[in-house]
Amino acid sequence: MNRRTFHRAGEAERRRDLIAATLDVIAEQGLRAATVRQISARAGVTGGLIRHYFSSKDQMVQAAYRELMQGMIRSVEAAAENGATTKERLRNFITGNLSKDVTDARTISLWAAFIGHVNLDPVFAEIHREYYLAFLEKLEAMLASYLASIGRKTDGQALRGKAIAINGLIDGLWLENSVAGDLFTGLDPDKLALRSVEDLLGLDANSLD
């Protein structure tokens, strides 16, 4: 186990360092191991300093879950922003969910540790709902822009349904490619995602290429 270098910094940066140490412990040892003692050891600080920033272990772990979700959305948004057209932005948003930044082993370990806690902790449930809805809204906006660019319109309810279906598709590919990547030998997850999204939207093959 490597300790993080906890340096003198402003309040916000110190808090971020503690959240990063929390994520390190959870990724390597699981959620139950994320005690104040373990996290303070990883950060190289006292438990008292941690309590200065977080009122409880639960609050610290909740902040870590929020940071994980924010990081995943930031990675996908950055990929989408590289697109010059509505089609490119939609395509990049879809494939960005399958990029190495999002499918690396550490992210999967963290997600697996946190997701089982969503039904046990109301605050976790709120965080999960917040980011799930944020993802759907971003995807809906990109779908609406792209479909409008090719002369197709869809009402809000239908658009939400398509966004939910596409999100489910992406989540499945993301998870299975991460934990059972050998089963994808000879297949390109990005192309599988794009072809499947085309089917869901009733588009011609290769429309999103």
URKA-V879609 format. One record per helix or strand of 3 or more residues. SS is the DSSP state (H for helix, E for strand). FROM is the first residue (numbers start at 1). TO is the last residue. If there is no record, write none. Layout:
BEGIN
((SS FROM TO) (SS FROM TO))
END
This chain:
BEGIN
((H 11 29) (H 31 33) (H 36 43) (H 47 53) (H 57 81) (H 86 96) (H 100 103) (H 105 115) (H 122 149) (H 156 179) (H 181 184) (H 189 201))
END
